[in-house]
Amino acid sequence: MIFDSKQHLHIGYYENDLDIEAIAYKIKSEDKWIVFLDSEQDLNMFKDTLNQLELYENYGYKIFSVEVDDLSYEYGLEKFTEWLKVNKVV
């Protein structure tokens, strides 16, 4: 994967006394974004999930992808929240 160095999006979940960060990077020349769980934060709440995820150096844990040209914060947060619910974090 080669990412477009000019396009990334920070996504944050800040409800229920939680502060969870993800970062989405757009794949160069594709209408696709890869969303990573920021590995620089406390990941103890993900201990049951992390072993199922692939860790990418300099990016974090790949959690999902979104096939759109322009990823809005609102849509990114919606998908991130869905992922958190499916993985029983929230």
C-alpha positions in Angstrom: 0.0 0.0 0.0 1.2 3.4 -0.9 -0.5 6.3 0.9 -1.2 9.8 -0.4 1.1 11.9 1.7 -1.4 14.8 1.5 -4.5 13.0 2.8 -5.1 11.6 6.2 -7.9 12.1 8.8 -7.7 11.9 12.6 -10.8 10.3 14.1 -11.6 10.4 17.8 -14.2 8.7 20.0 -14.8 10.8 23.1 -18.0 9.4 24.6 -18.6 7.3 27.8 -15.4 8.8 29.4 -13.3 7.3 26.6 -10.6 8.9 24.5 -9.8 6.6 21.6 -7.9 7.8 18.5 -7.7 6.3 15.0 -6.1 7.7 11.9 -7.3 7.1 8.3 -4.8 7.3 5.4 -5.9 7.5 1.7 -4.4 5.0 -0.6 -2.7 6.8 -3.5 -4.6 6.6 -6.8 -7.5 4.7 -5.2 -10.9 5.6 -3.7 -10.0 3.8 -0.5 -8.9 4.7 3.0 -7.3 2.4 5.6 -8.1 3.2 9.2 -5.5 2.4 11.9 -5.9 2.3 15.6 -3.2 4.6 16.9 -0.7 2.4 18.8 0.7 5.3 20.7 -2.3 5.3 23.1 -3.3 3.0 25.9 -4.6 -0.1 24.2 -5.5 -2.2 27.3 -9.2 -2.1 26.4 -8.3 -3.8 23.1 -6.3 -6.7 24.5 -8.8 -9.3 23.2 -8.8 -7.8 19.8 -5.2 -6.8 19.1 -4.0 -10.4 18.4 -6.5 -10.5 15.5 -5.2 -7.2 13.9 -2.1 -6.6 11.8 0.4 -4.0 13.1 1.9 -1.7 10.6 5.1 0.0 11.6 4.6 3.8 11.7 0.8 3.5 11.4 -0.6 1.3 14.1 -3.1 -1.6 13.9 -5.2 -1.8 10.8 -8.8 -2.0 11.9 -10.9 -1.5 8.7 -11.0 0.2 5.3 -13.5 2.5 3.7 -14.1 2.7 -0.1 -14.8 6.4 -0.7 -12.8 9.2 -2.5 -13.2 11.8 0.2 -13.6 10.5 3.7 -15.5 13.0 5.9 -14.9 13.1 9.7 -18.6 12.3 10.3 -18.6 9.2 8.1 -15.2 8.1 9.5 -16.5 8.5 13.1 -19.7 6.5 12.2 -17.6 3.6 10.9 -15.1 3.8 13.8 -18.0 3.8 16.3 -19.5 0.7 14.5 -16.1 -1.0 14.8 -15.8 -0.2 18.5 -19.3 -1.6 19.1 -18.7 -4.8 17.1 -15.5 -5.4 19.1 -17.3 -4.7 22.4 -15.2 -1.7 23.4 -18.3 0.6 23.7 
